[in-house]
């Protein structure tokens, strides 16, 4: 029986309205800004353009992998490349976080509904807790369309299929989870790597079944073999070198991130969500069907242990600390939803000791349900837009910058010198190479950081030795004797 046939019309309308609400909550930062917020988003657009030139992409990938060995994201870049065949990605990407959040919330609802054997309230509340997960420019999150958010629905799916596949001894579900895991290796490998301890521990509870079907389960060797071969070939390494690089690549020491802070879970997940998740853990362990939720108990425990190890050793294993913290948050909505729903049921059952009337018990249950829903919605979103100081959203470019870059796209090829933030959008919009960006291209960052704060004499000194065509983009007029080719809010100067 399909899911929609199991739901009443009222529940279908409520679910649809909630998913629309999820879109607008996640999209809301873009109400006044039509471009990608995060430098990572612009970088991935760049990578998707390079993927159209196969050799250029892998040349750049090797450079990225040398610096950040977990940069296996070709699947995400392929998605953006295919998207670019239909729409203009720099201006359309603003909608993708909201749309993808709806997709993820739909998968979360479906898997939670199935996991709880048809508990609509638990599955619906899981959506609310998921939508309330906060974002910032350090931890990233739902506001940004990055490989982390792209992988989220697949993460929920493979967890569910692996959990139910072993529980039901259903090989098709196990194969489905395996297929998703293999897909994530070149798409966002850390969305699989971080969960390996939890998946392994869960598998040990079913060791007899796995051992009896060893001829089937050996195919799970595909995951490490495929991942390692992809890693080796992408870097162009010999086997021995690849093993060393791989061992280093799954360790993320303090300082790996652009910004290392003493982040707290409450930066991304609300106190009310944590309370209900804790209630969920307690109430689940009291029920006979607790085995159905075992992997969903191991998931946040897995992420929490990795975070504790990072605090103790300064090294985050399998995934960066910032990602492990977000995976911890992603693992909680199911427990929060189940906890809130079970708490209503548990409390109602306690009232049965004092009330004999079925109508009174039904009334109490409705009051409890409305109360829990109101508390959940109110306290989940009251601080939704509160971001730690220094981690507020920034705007790399404005509309005037975008118009200037579109003009530049029509000019003969050359390099571009612009402020570091504007430079992050240069290649995505104009197709020309910036001298440096905020983070990913750093060879000439010193020049770009100095250029716009020194006088014309010093500017010309910095440009000495530049023989190829160079375009300078400035948000104010520069009277340094250069050829002005664009003057409309922004200014573009051509040298050589």
C-alpha positions, 0 to 999 in steps of 0.5 A: 500500500502506498504511503498516500493511501495510508494517510487521510486527506487532512494529514496529506494537506498538513504534510504538504503545507509543512513541506511548503513551510520547510521551503520558505524557512530554508529559502528565507535568507535569500528573500533579499539576496539572489546569489549564493552566500557561501564561497563554497557554493561558488567554488562548486559552481567553478568545479562543475564548469571545469567538469565540462573540460574533463582534463581541466577538472582532474588537474584541479582535483589533484591540486585540491586533493593534495591540500584537502584529501577528502575532496571527492565531490565529482557526483555533486559537480556532475549534478551542477553541470547537468543543472547548468544545461537547463538553468543559469546556475549562479542565479538559480542556486538560491532556490536549491537549498529550499528545494533540497530541504523539501526533498530531504524532509520528504525522505525523512518523513517517509523513513520515520513513518515506516520506522515507527510503523505508521506513526504520523505524528512522530514522522511529522514532528521529525520534519519540524525538528529537521527544518529547525536545524540552524546554519552558519558560515562555519558549520554550513548547513541547510541554507547553503547548497553544498555536497553536505546538504546534497548528501543528506537525503541519501544519508537518511535513505541508506541508514533506513535501508541498511537498518531495515534490511538487516532487521527484516533479512531483506537483501533488496533493501541491503543492496539498495543501501549499498548502491547509495553508499557507493554513489556517495563515495565520489559525491560526498565520501565523509557522509559515509565515512563518519557512519562506518563505526555505527554501521559496523556495530549495527552489523555485529548485532546480526552477525549470525545472519551475515555469516550465514549469507556470507556469499551475499555480504562479501559485495560490501567489499565494493565500498572500500575497494571502489573508494580506494581505487578512486582515491588512488587514480584521482591523485595519480599515486602508486599503491604504496603512496596511496595507502599513506595518503589515504591514512592521512586523508581520514584524519582532520587535525585542528586547523583543517577548517577555514575557521576553527571554533569551539562550536556547540551543538546548540549552535545548530540544534535547539534545546527543546529538540535535544530534550525530546531526543533524550526522551526518545532514547529513554522511551525507545529503550523501554519498548519491545520494538527498540531493536528497530531504532538501534541504528538511529541510536548508534548514529548520534552516539557515533558522531558524539564519540568522534567529537569527544575524540577531537576534543581530546586529541585535536584530531577529528577522525573519518570526517572534519569536526564541523561535519561530525557536529552537523551529522550529530544534529542530522541524527537527532530529528528522528529521535526528537520526533519519536520522543515527543510522540511517545511522550504524549502516548506515555503521559496519556497512559498514565492518566488512564490510572485516574480517568475511566472515561474514554472521552476524557482520555481522548480529550487529554491526549488531544490537549497534550498533542496540541501543547507538544506541537506548540512548544515544538514549533515555538521553541524550535524557531524562536532562535532560528536566525540567531547566529554566533558573532562573526559567523553571520551571512555575507554577500560575496557579490551584489547585483552591480558586481554580477552585471559587471561580470556578465559584461566581462564574459563578452570580452577577450580572455584574460585574468581578473583582479578583483577584491577577494570576495568578488573574485569568488564569483569571477570564474562562475559568471565570466569564465575568466580566471581570478588572480586569487579568491578568499580561500581556494586560489591563494597564489596571488592573494597578497596582491589582491588584498593589498591592491585596493588599499594602496595608492596608484603608484603602488598599484602599478608597482604591484602590476609590474611584470604582468604581460598578459591581458588583465581586467581590474574590477573595482566598486569605485573609480580608480584614476590610475591612467588605465583603459576604462572599458566598463562604467556602470556602478562597478568599474572595469579597467583593462591592462595589456 
